[in-house]
Amino acid sequence: MKKERTFFWSFLVIAVIISCVLIAGCTDSTVSQQETGAPTTVPTVPPTTVPATPSPLPTINFTPAPVTTTVVPLTSEDVTQHFLDVAFGAGNSHLERLPYAPTLDKPKNSIAFYNGDQGDMNILQQFIAQFNDLSSTNQFLTNFKSGTEGDVVIKFISPSGMDAIPQETVVKEYKSTNASYSKISANTIYINSDLSGDLRDHVLLRSFLYFIGFRGETLRYPDSIFYYGDNTNTQLTLADQKAIQIMYSSGLYPGMTVDDVRKIVFVKSS
């Protein structure tokens, strides 16, 4: 009986141990499954899209359509009429160009400046260089004198000085409503020293052209330096250049009438 009890207790202890081992194994399996079971699903973050470098736009070579400008060519009649307009003008029946002695080889006329500044001399020197190219007779020296001794004397004086010039000595005056721009006598050109800019240059050149014989104006060419209206033109147009060529050709001389000129003037327009 004692052996049976001992065996019973031994069997019971072994059974308990086996049970514990089994229970521990199940626990480890459960834990292992919890730890190593199906992987936790982690939301996939879409990759950052880096914008591709845009392809350069194709280069388009754009050529603007040519602008067609209609240029009306000057005819010989146009040139002759322009010359007659600017050489004679209203009330001037005889040509007043500078004297020319055919026995001399292009006489050199001198210009004297009084009170003019460097800008005045520069604009006139540029004009004289152009005039000398156009003239086949008279020529001007480009080295100006200072003072009042010369074939052409140009004086820049104050507005009060302009007013003091005896009107009976003046053959031509350029002016606005309120001011006298220039006065021209038999041997002197007086310029208002208060003038400035393009107006000053225009008055200087237009007065000089009057002095050397261009006594008239034009109504047909607004861009001409001889245009009758208020303007500040300082460049000679083609028609103006042709007029100078005619005036200072070897066929014309002071005192000629319009009819005299018409008999000999014929100029090619090109």
DRENMIDO-579383 format. One line per 4 residues: number of its first residue (from 1); their letters; for each residue x, y, z of N, C-alpha, C. Coordinates in pm, 1 decimal. Each point is the difference from the previous one (the first is absolute). Example, Ala and Ser with C-alpha at 12.3 -4.5 7.8 and 13.67 -1.06 7.14 Angstrom:
<atoms>
1	as	1319.0 -569.0 780.0 -89.0 119.0 0.0 90.0 120.0 0.0  -35.0 105.0 -72.0 82.0 119.0 6.0 -77.0 109.0 73.0
</atoms>
This chain:
<atoms>
1	mkke	83.2 -119.0 0.0 -83.2 119.0 0.0 87.1 124.5 0.0  101.2 -7.3 75.9 93.5 112.2 8.7 66.1 25.8 -132.7  30.4 -108.4 -75.4 64.5 14.0 -130.0 -95.4 63.2 -98.2  -125.0 -36.2 10.5 -99.5 55.4 -89.9 -13.4 148.9 21.2
5	rtff	-0.6 40.9 121.2 -9.9 144.5 29.2 121.0 72.7 -55.0  112.5 -63.8 23.1 122.1 65.6 -48.3 -5.3 13.7 -151.0  -43.1 -103.0 -68.3 -10.2 3.4 -146.6 -99.7 102.6 -44.8  -111.5 10.1 73.8 -104.0 97.5 -34.4 54.0 139.4 7.6
9	wsfl	70.9 27.6 108.1 49.9 137.6 16.9 107.9 29.5 -102.5  78.8 -98.6 -28.4 104.7 19.9 -102.5 -64.1 26.9 -133.9  -103.7 -80.7 -32.4 -70.8 22.1 -128.0 -63.4 136.7 -4.6  -55.4 44.3 111.2 -67.5 129.1 4.9 99.7 113.2 -22.4
13	viav	119.6 -14.2 64.2 101.1 104.0 -14.4 45.8 8.2 -144.6  19.7 -117.8 -59.3 44.8 -2.5 -140.8 -105.7 60.8 -89.4  -125.7 -29.7 26.7 -110.1 54.6 -80.9 -5.4 150.0 11.6  23.0 49.7 121.9 -3.1 145.4 20.5 114.0 66.2 -77.0
17	iisc	116.7 -65.8 5.6 116.2 56.9 -69.3 -24.6 4.1 -149.4  -53.3 -110.1 -51.8 -27.8 -5.1 -145.2 -101.3 105.8 -38.5  -101.1 15.8 87.6 -102.9 100.8 -28.0 62.3 138.7 -4.7  89.2 25.6 94.5 64.4 132.9 3.0 82.3 22.7 -124.0
21	vlia	69.9 -108.2 -40.3 82.7 13.9 -120.4 -86.5 28.0 -120.3  -110.8 -72.3 -10.2 -90.6 20.4 -113.2 -58.6 140.1 0.0  -40.7 43.1 122.3 -58.3 133.9 10.0 102.8 103.8 -38.7  126.3 -15.3 44.0 107.3 95.6 -33.2 24.2 1.7 -148.3
25	gctd	-4.0 -118.9 -62.6 20.9 -5.9 -144.9 -108.9 71.7 -74.8  -122.4 -18.0 45.9 -112.0 70.3 -66.2 15.1 149.5 15.3  43.2 42.2 121.0 17.0 143.3 23.6 106.1 56.3 -90.4  112.8 -73.4 -11.5 107.9 49.8 -86.2 -44.5 6.2 -143.9
29	stvs	-81.6 -102.1 -39.4 -47.9 -0.7 -138.7 -89.9 118.1 -27.1  -86.2 30.8 97.1 -93.6 112.5 -16.2 75.7 130.2 -9.8  98.7 11.0 94.9 79.9 122.4 0.3 75.6 11.8 -129.5  53.9 -116.1 -44.1 78.3 2.4 -123.9 -87.0 39.1 -116.2
33	qqet	-125.6 -53.4 -0.9 -90.2 37.1 -107.9 -36.1 147.6 5.5  -15.0 53.8 123.8 -30.8 142.9 11.5 115.5 85.4 -49.3  125.4 -56.0 32.1 115.8 80.0 -38.2 33.9 -16.1 -147.0  -22.0 -126.8 -50.7 42.6 -26.9 -136.5 -114.7 -29.9 -92.0
37	gapt	-121.0 36.1 45.1 -116.3 -26.7 -83.2 2.9 84.0 -126.0  -117.3 17.2 -62.8 -10.6 76.6 -124.9 58.8 139.6 18.8  82.3 42.9 -87.1 65.2 131.9 15.8 -100.6 112.5 -0.8  27.5 97.0 83.5 -86.6 117.9 7.8 8.9 78.4 -129.7
41	tvpt	-115.5 31.2 -56.7 -3.6 73.9 -126.3 30.8 146.7 24.1  110.6 47.6 -57.8 39.5 141.5 13.2 -43.0 71.8 -126.7  -77.8 108.9 10.5 -44.5 72.9 -122.3 120.1 45.0 -82.7  -12.2 -29.6 -125.4 108.1 38.1 -92.4 -11.8 147.6 -35.5
45	vppt	106.9 77.1 24.7 2.6 143.0 -33.8 47.4 12.8 -144.6  -84.6 55.2 -83.3 42.0 10.5 -140.7 126.3 85.6 -11.4  87.2 -38.0 -87.4 124.9 79.1 -15.2 -29.9 140.8 -49.5  81.3 94.5 49.2 -16.0 140.4 -42.4 33.7 12.9 -147.9
49	tvpa	-95.9 56.5 -70.3 21.0 15.3 -143.7 79.1 126.8 -27.0  116.9 -13.5 -53.8 83.8 115.4 -34.9 -35.8 40.5 -141.9  -50.8 121.9 -16.8 -38.9 39.5 -136.0 119.6 -2.2 -94.1  -23.6 -57.0 -113.5 107.1 -5.8 -99.9 30.2 140.7 -53.0
53	tpsp	124.8 23.1 -33.3 37.5 130.3 -57.4 -71.8 19.3 -131.8  -79.8 108.8 -9.7 -77.2 17.1 -123.4 92.3 14.5 -120.3  -40.8 -60.4 -105.1 77.9 10.5 -123.1 -8.9 142.4 -52.5  110.8 53.8 -45.6 -5.2 138.0 -53.5 -92.1 9.1 -119.5
57	lpti	-71.8 112.5 -5.5 -88.2 20.5 -113.1 81.7 15.2 -127.0  -50.9 -46.9 -106.8 75.8 14.0 -125.5 19.4 145.8 -36.6  117.6 31.6 -47.1 30.2 136.6 -41.9 -68.3 29.4 -132.4  -72.9 111.2 -0.1 -69.3 39.4 -122.8 66.2 125.1 -52.7
61	nftp	56.4 -10.8 -112.7 61.6 116.7 -62.7 -107.6 79.9 -72.6  -35.2 114.0 63.5 -107.5 81.6 -56.5 59.3 115.6 -77.2  -30.1 4.5 -122.6 45.1 110.8 -83.7 -119.1 87.8 -33.1  -1.9 124.1 53.6 -115.5 85.4 -28.3 -12.1 29.3 -147.7
65	apvt	-122.1 15.0 -39.0 -24.0 31.2 -140.1 58.9 136.3 -31.7  68.1 12.5 -110.6 60.0 129.7 -33.5 -104.6 108.2 -16.6  34.9 117.1 53.4 -90.9 114.4 -12.0 28.6 69.1 -133.1  -100.5 9.8 -76.1 15.3 61.6 -131.3 -26.8 149.5 10.3
69	ttvv	100.7 76.9 -27.2 -13.9 146.1 2.9 4.0 52.1 -142.6  -101.5 69.9 -33.0 -6.2 54.1 -134.0 74.8 133.4 -4.6  107.7 2.1 -72.2 79.0 122.4 -13.3 -23.0 55.1 -140.5  -51.3 119.5 -2.6 -24.9 63.6 -128.8 128.9 64.7 -45.8
73	plts	60.2 -47.3 -108.2 127.5 56.4 -43.6 -16.9 143.7 -47.3  106.4 77.6 19.8 -1.2 137.7 -48.8 21.7 -0.2 -151.1  -76.1 78.9 -67.5 21.4 18.5 -143.4 82.3 126.5 -21.5  48.6 16.3 -119.7 73.5 122.8 -33.2 -87.1 122.8 19.7
77	edvt	-128.2 -14.0 -32.0 -92.2 112.1 18.3 -16.4 33.4 147.7  -6.0 -104.6 85.7 -11.1 22.7 144.8 121.0 77.5 51.0  117.6 -43.1 -41.1 123.2 63.5 46.7 6.5 145.3 -46.5  -31.4 21.9 -127.1 4.3 137.0 -54.1 -98.1 90.4 72.3
81	qhfl	-120.6 -51.2 24.1 -100.3 81.8 68.1 40.6 29.4 143.9  58.2 -98.7 66.7 45.9 22.0 137.9 108.8 107.4 2.9  91.2 -7.2 -94.2 104.8 101.7 -6.9 -59.6 139.0 -21.3  -93.4 12.7 -92.8 -60.8 130.8 -26.5 -73.8 51.3 122.9
85	dvaf	-66.1 -91.9 73.3 -72.7 40.4 121.5 94.3 56.5 104.7  113.2 -68.7 22.6 87.5 41.0 110.0 102.5 105.2 -40.5  21.1 17.1 -129.8 98.1 99.5 -44.7 -62.2 137.4 -21.0  -127.0 2.0 -39.0 -63.5 129.3 -27.5 -101.4 37.1 107.4
89	gagn	-103.5 -75.9 13.1 -98.9 33.5 100.9 -82.5 120.7 -38.5  -90.3 36.7 89.8 -89.5 111.8 -26.9 76.3 132.4 1.5  -17.4 77.2 -105.1 56.6 134.4 -4.6 147.1 6.5 -34.3  63.9 -113.8 -28.1 142.5 2.6 -35.4 13.5 -43.0 -145.2
93	shle	27.4 92.5 -86.3 -1.9 -27.2 -143.8 136.1 -33.2 -59.2  106.0 13.7 79.6 134.6 -24.3 -51.4 77.4 -95.2 92.7  88.8 -76.1 -57.5 82.2 -92.4 75.9 98.8 77.4 87.4  12.5 -44.1 125.8 84.4 71.2 95.8 116.4 -84.9 50.0
97	rlpy	46.8 -91.3 -80.5 111.3 -86.0 43.2 129.5 80.7 15.1  98.2 -57.6 71.0 127.9 69.0 17.8 70.0 16.6 -134.7  76.9 107.7 -16.0 72.8 21.4 -125.8 99.3 -112.7 -24.6  22.6 -24.9 -127.1 95.1 -103.4 -37.6 82.3 48.7 -117.9
101	aptl	128.8 -1.7 14.7 89.1 42.6 -108.0 54.6 -124.0 -67.9  -41.2 -27.6 -122.3 44.5 -122.0 -68.6 151.0 -10.1 -14.9  69.8 112.7 9.3 145.6 -4.6 -14.6 67.4 -58.5 124.1  -74.6 -6.1 111.1 55.4 -55.6 123.6 -43.7 -145.7 14.1
105	dkpk	86.0 -79.6 55.9 -29.8 -141.1 19.8 -70.0 -19.0 135.1  -132.8 -2.2 -6.1 -80.7 -18.3 120.2 44.9 94.6 112.5  -42.0 124.3 -4.3 41.6 96.8 102.6 -42.1 -45.0 138.8  85.3 28.9 96.6 -26.7 -38.4 138.3 -58.4 118.9 75.5
109	nsia	-122.5 -15.9 47.8 -64.2 104.9 79.0 21.5 -29.0 148.0  20.5 106.3 76.6 26.7 -15.6 143.5 -124.6 30.7 82.1  -4.9 -58.9 119.3 -111.0 21.2 93.9 59.5 46.0 132.6  -55.8 106.9 55.2 43.7 51.1 130.0 -110.4 -22.9 102.5
113	fyng	37.7 -51.3 118.9 -94.2 -25.7 108.3 23.2 98.8 113.6  -109.9 51.5 50.2 8.3 91.4 114.1 -96.5 -50.0 108.0  56.1 -42.4 113.6 -77.4 -48.7 115.5 -65.4 -137.3 -20.9  21.5 -67.1 -109.6 -56.2 -133.7 -17.0 75.5 -101.9 83.7
117	dqgd	-67.8 -107.6 40.2 68.6 -102.9 78.0 48.1 -112.5 -92.1  64.5 -99.7 58.9 58.2 -108.4 -79.1 -107.0 -79.1 -75.0  -117.1 -16.0 62.0 -109.1 -70.8 -67.1 -44.4 70.6 -126.7  -4.8 132.7 4.3 -36.5 78.0 -119.2 101.6 -20.6 -111.6
121	mnil	127.1 3.3 36.2 103.6 -18.3 -100.6 -1.2 -141.7 -56.9  -27.4 -98.2 86.3 -2.7 -138.3 -47.3 -110.4 -22.2 -103.5  -121.6 49.3 30.3 -111.8 -22.8 -91.9 24.3 71.2 -133.2  60.3 118.4 4.6 27.0 72.5 -124.9 115.5 -62.9 -77.6
125	qqfi	100.5 -49.6 70.0 111.1 -67.3 -68.1 -48.3 -125.5 -73.1  -89.4 -75.2 62.6 -56.4 -117.8 -65.4 -76.6 39.8 -126.0  -76.2 108.5 11.5 -75.4 46.6 -116.0 94.4 47.3 -111.3  103.5 73.4 36.7 93.8 53.0 -99.1 69.9 -113.7 -75.4
129	aqfn	34.9 -106.8 72.7 63.2 -114.4 -65.6 -93.0 -59.3 -106.0  -129.2 -6.7 33.1 -97.8 -51.0 -96.2 -19.2 97.5 -115.9  -7.8 127.2 31.9 -15.6 101.6 -104.2 116.8 -4.6 -98.5  121.6 -8.2 50.9 118.0 -1.3 -86.8 -0.2 -119.1 -95.6
133	dlss	-57.2 -113.4 45.1 -10.7 -117.1 -87.6 -103.1 23.0 -110.7  -104.2 76.4 32.3 -108.7 21.5 -96.2 31.4 113.0 -98.0  75.2 99.1 44.1 27.0 117.2 -83.3 115.2 -26.8 -96.7  -20.7 39.0 -124.8 107.7 -11.2 -98.3 68.8 134.9 -21.9
137	tnqf	-39.9 99.4 78.6 60.8 133.7 -12.8 51.8 45.9 136.0  -77.2 79.4 70.5 45.5 56.6 126.9 23.3 -108.6 105.2  102.0 22.7 82.4 32.7 -88.0 112.5 18.4 85.6 125.0  -23.1 -62.3 118.2 18.3 71.3 126.6 113.2 -63.7 78.7
141	ltnf	75.7 84.4 66.2 102.5 -48.7 91.9 -68.1 -57.6 124.2  46.3 -114.6 47.6 -59.8 -60.6 119.6 67.8 46.7 127.8  111.4 70.1 -12.2 62.2 63.0 116.4 -56.3 141.4 13.5  -85.9 18.4 98.7 -68.8 127.2 14.8 88.2 102.4 70.7
145	ksgt	-24.7 124.4 -35.8 67.4 110.7 66.9 -78.1 39.7 124.5  67.4 62.2 93.6 -68.9 57.5 115.4 -4.7 151.2 -19.6  -112.8 60.0 36.9 -13.3 144.4 -18.5 -102.7 33.7 -106.2  22.2 109.3 -68.7 -100.7 49.7 -93.6 55.9 24.4 -139.7
149	egdv	113.2 -62.2 -32.5 58.9 18.0 -131.8 -7.6 -130.5 -78.4  -88.0 -4.5 -101.9 -14.1 -117.7 -83.0 -98.5 26.0 -111.7  -3.6 -90.2 -97.2 -98.3 15.3 -107.8 -142.0 -16.7 53.0  -14.0 -84.5 100.2 -128.2 -16.1 69.9 28.8 17.1 148.0
153	vikf	-70.7 92.4 64.8 19.1 24.2 143.2 -125.5 -47.7 74.1  21.0 -83.0 101.1 -111.6 -52.7 78.4 17.9 44.1 144.4  -99.2 73.5 50.8 5.8 50.8 136.8 -114.9 -57.4 82.5  32.2 -51.1 117.6 -101.7 -44.6 95.5 -13.3 109.5 105.4
157	isps	-119.4 57.2 8.4 -20.9 111.9 92.7 -127.7 -22.8 80.2  -13.6 75.5 108.2 -114.1 -14.9 90.3 -129.2 48.9 -65.9  -115.8 -39.2 55.4 -127.4 49.2 -53.7 -8.8 152.4 -2.1  54.5 64.3 102.3 -3.3 147.1 1.1 89.4 57.0 -110.2
161	gmda	109.2 -69.3 -26.9 86.3 41.5 -109.9 -68.3 -19.3 -134.2  -79.6 -104.9 -12.3 -75.6 -22.4 -123.6 -96.5 115.3 -24.7  -63.8 42.6 107.9 -96.8 109.5 -13.5 67.1 131.3 -38.7  128.0 14.3 33.3 70.3 126.1 -25.7 52.9 10.9 -143.7
165	ipqe	-7.5 -104.8 -77.0 49.3 3.9 -138.9 -94.5 87.4 -82.9  50.2 100.5 -67.7 -88.1 86.5 -80.7 -73.6 -81.9 -106.3  -129.8 11.5 0.5 -80.2 -82.2 -89.8 26.1 31.7 -147.6  41.4 122.5 -27.4 24.6 36.4 -140.0 122.8 -70.4 -57.9
169	tvvk	84.3 -56.8 87.6 118.1 -72.2 -49.4 -26.8 -149.1 -19.6  -117.9 -41.9 39.2 -33.5 -143.4 -2.5 -67.2 -35.0 -132.2  53.9 -101.5 -67.9 -62.1 -45.6 -124.9 -89.5 -121.0 22.8  19.8 -69.7 111.4 -83.2 -115.7 32.8 1.5 -24.0 149.2
173	eyks	-117.0 -34.7 53.4 -10.6 -33.8 141.6 -79.2 -129.1 14.5  53.4 -93.0 80.8 -73.4 -120.5 37.9 -43.4 18.6 144.8  -128.1 -20.7 26.8 -48.9 26.5 134.0 -124.1 -82.3 30.8  -32.4 -3.4 129.6 -126.7 -57.2 45.0 -88.8 115.8 41.7
177	tnas	-112.6 -31.7 60.7 -90.5 106.2 42.6 64.6 91.2 102.9  80.4 -59.6 89.1 51.9 76.7 113.4 148.7 32.7 -6.4  72.0 -57.2 -93.7 144.7 21.5 1.0 57.4 1.8 -140.8  106.0 74.9 -15.7 74.9 2.9 -125.3 107.3 -107.9 7.8
181	yski	-1.0 -91.3 -96.3 98.3 -108.5 -1.3 130.6 43.7 -67.2  -12.4 63.8 -114.3 119.5 47.2 -69.4 -34.3 119.4 -87.7  100.2 82.5 -23.5 -12.5 112.9 -91.8 121.6 -1.6 -91.2  -24.3 24.2 -127.3 106.4 -7.9 -99.0 13.2 134.6 -70.5
185	sant	120.5 52.8 6.4 27.4 126.5 -71.2 87.9 -30.8 -120.4  52.6 103.1 -62.5 77.4 -18.9 -122.9 126.6 -82.0 21.5  59.4 8.5 119.9 125.3 -73.1 20.8 6.6 -76.6 131.9  -109.4 0.0 77.4 3.7 -63.4 131.9 -128.7 -78.8 26.8
189	iyin	16.6 -114.5 65.2 -113.4 -80.3 48.5 -2.0 13.3 151.8  -111.0 49.2 53.3 -15.7 13.5 145.1 -91.6 -113.2 49.4  46.2 -74.6 101.7 -76.4 -111.9 55.1 -30.3 27.7 146.7  -124.1 -25.1 39.9 -40.7 15.4 139.6 75.2 -103.6 85.4
193	sdls	83.3 45.9 90.8 82.7 -90.6 80.4 -79.8 -80.5 101.6  -127.5 34.2 22.3 -83.4 -76.1 93.3 -55.1 -128.2 -62.1  10.8 -14.3 -130.9 -49.0 -121.4 -65.5 86.2 -118.7 40.2  -59.2 -119.9 -3.1 75.4 -119.5 38.5 -48.7 -120.9 -79.5
197	gdlr	78.9 -105.2 5.6 -40.0 -127.6 -60.1 -14.8 5.9 -151.3  -92.7 -83.9 -50.8 -21.8 -9.8 -144.6 -48.7 132.2 -59.7  -77.5 75.8 77.1 -48.3 127.9 -51.4 117.4 93.5 -27.0  94.2 6.0 89.9 119.2 85.4 -17.5 77.2 -44.0 -124.5
201	dhvl	20.1 -132.7 -15.0 73.3 -51.2 -116.9 -74.2 30.5 -129.9  -132.0 -18.8 2.4 -78.9 25.8 -120.3 7.2 147.5 -41.0  -17.5 87.6 97.0 2.7 143.6 -30.1 136.8 40.6 -55.0  107.0 -55.2 57.6 134.8 31.2 -47.9 17.2 -42.9 -146.2
205	lrsf	-37.0 -124.9 -30.6 18.2 -50.8 -136.2 -93.3 68.8 -99.3  -125.5 19.7 40.2 -94.7 62.9 -92.1 40.7 144.8 -28.7  49.9 70.7 100.7 45.6 138.4 -20.1 122.1 3.2 -90.3  90.0 -95.9 19.7 118.7 -5.8 -84.7 -39.2 -27.4 -145.9
209	lyfi	-93.2 -92.5 -21.4 -45.8 -30.4 -135.2 -66.2 122.0 -64.3  -75.4 75.2 78.9 -60.0 122.8 -53.7 110.0 95.7 -44.8  102.1 12.2 83.8 108.3 94.3 -28.9 70.6 -34.7 -131.2  14.1 -129.8 -29.8 73.3 -38.9 -120.5 -91.8 -16.4 -121.4
213	gfrg	-126.0 43.3 13.2 -83.8 8.4 -119.2 -131.7 -72.5 -0.9  -29.5 -78.9 102.4 -125.8 -75.2 0.0 -107.4 82.4 71.7  -64.7 86.2 -76.6 -91.2 98.6 56.4 -144.8 -49.1 10.9  -31.7 -112.3 -60.0 -138.4 -46.8 -1.2 -27.3 -113.4 98.0
217	etlr	-117.2 -60.3 -12.1 -45.8 -108.7 87.5 -73.1 -103.8 -84.6  -27.6 -114.5 61.1 -77.2 -102.1 -68.8 -126.3 -32.1 78.4  -106.6 -23.0 -73.2 -126.1 -43.3 61.3 -20.0 -149.9 -16.7  79.9 -64.7 -84.0 -24.6 -139.3 -37.6 77.0 -102.1 81.8
221	ypds	108.9 38.9 63.3 86.0 -97.4 67.6 17.2 36.5 148.0  -82.5 -56.4 88.2 9.2 32.9 143.3 132.6 -37.8 64.4  72.6 -95.8 -58.2 127.5 -39.8 59.3 117.0 82.7 -51.2  -28.3 92.7 -89.8 106.1 85.2 -54.7 40.7 105.4 101.9
225	ifyy	127.2 35.6 -3.0 47.2 107.6 87.0 -60.8 133.7 -41.8  -52.8 5.0 -123.2 -62.1 122.3 -52.1 -151.6 3.7 20.1  -54.8 -94.3 76.5 -145.5 -4.5 17.3 -49.8 128.9 64.7  -112.8 50.6 -51.7 -47.2 132.2 43.2 -52.5 0.9 142.7
229	gdnt	-51.1 -112.6 47.7 -58.7 -4.2 134.6 106.8 -5.8 108.1  -45.1 15.4 126.2 93.9 -11.3 111.8 58.6 -140.6 1.0  131.3 -9.1 4.5 63.1 -131.6 2.1 140.7 10.7 56.0  58.5 -115.4 29.6 136.9 -4.1 51.6 86.4 -91.4 -87.5
233	ntql	-33.5 -10.0 -128.4 78.2 -84.0 -90.8 142.9 52.2 -11.2  95.6 -92.1 6.7 140.7 38.4 -12.5 73.5 -82.2 -105.7  -68.7 -96.3 -60.5 62.9 -84.6 -101.3 -52.3 35.8 -138.6  89.5 1.0 -96.2 -39.6 27.9 -137.9 -64.8 -123.5 -61.1
237	tlad	-118.4 17.1 -55.2 -62.8 -109.1 -73.6 67.0 -12.1 -136.7  -36.5 -105.4 -73.6 56.0 -15.3 -134.1 -36.5 119.7 -86.8  -124.7 45.7 10.7 -41.2 117.0 -78.6 80.2 123.9 39.2  29.3 14.9 130.9 81.6 113.6 46.2 140.9 -8.1 -57.4
241	qkai	56.3 -118.0 -0.1 135.0 -17.5 -53.5 4.4 35.0 -148.9  -101.5 -43.6 -72.9 -5.8 31.6 -142.7 -11.2 151.0 -22.0  -74.2 67.1 87.7 -15.5 144.8 -12.7 134.3 70.9 18.4  80.5 -48.0 96.3 132.7 59.1 20.3 89.1 -27.2 -120.2
245	qimy	-8.9 -120.1 -54.8 80.1 -31.8 -118.4 -32.3 93.1 -117.1  -128.8 28.9 -17.5 -39.5 89.9 -109.2 48.1 142.0 27.1  -27.6 47.7 121.1 35.1 137.7 34.0 149.0 26.4 -17.9  82.5 -95.6 43.1 144.4 21.4 -5.4 68.3 -83.5 -109.0
249	ssgl	-73.2 -11.9 -111.2 61.4 -56.2 -120.6 65.0 114.0 -77.7  80.0 -35.0 -97.2 73.4 103.1 -75.0 -88.3 74.4 -100.2  -123.3 -49.3 -21.0 -85.1 65.5 -98.8 -82.7 114.7 52.1  -5.6 17.3 134.1 -82.8 106.1 58.0 87.1 109.9 60.0
253	ypgm	-57.4 118.2 4.9 73.1 113.9 55.7 -99.6 97.0 62.7  45.3 90.5 86.4 -91.1 94.7 66.5 -70.7 88.4 -102.3  -126.9 29.1 29.0 -77.0 90.1 -85.1 -84.3 -69.1 -105.2  12.9 -131.4 -16.0 -80.0 -70.8 -99.3 -147.6 3.2 38.8
257	tvdd	-87.9 6.9 -98.7 -144.3 -4.6 24.3 -47.7 -144.8 -4.9  -126.7 -18.1 37.0 -58.8 -133.4 -6.6 4.1 -52.9 -142.5  -32.5 85.2 -96.4 1.9 -43.2 -140.1 141.5 -36.5 -44.8  98.4 75.9 47.8 139.2 -33.0 -32.8 35.0 -140.1 50.7
261	vrki	-40.7 -26.5 121.7 32.3 -129.5 61.1 -70.8 -112.9 -72.2  -126.4 19.9 -32.0 -79.0 -104.5 -65.3 62.1 -42.3 -133.5  65.2 91.5 -65.8 57.8 -29.9 -132.1 118.8 -96.0 7.2  64.9 -4.9 116.3 123.1 -80.8 6.9 -3.6 -112.8 103.4
265	vfvk	-98.5 3.5 89.7 -0.4 -100.4 107.4 -69.0 -127.4 -45.7  72.5 -108.2 6.2 -58.8 -132.7 -20.8 85.2 -95.5 83.3  -63.2 -64.6 96.7 73.1 -86.1 93.2 -57.1 -138.8 -1.4  85.9 -101.2 -8.1 -45.4 -138.6 10.8 -36.5 -27.8 144.8
269	ss	-109.4 -74.9 20.3 -48.5 -25.3 135.5 79.5 -105.7 72.2  72.3 -87.1 -69.4 73.8 -107.0 65.4 139.9 45.8 39.2
</atoms>
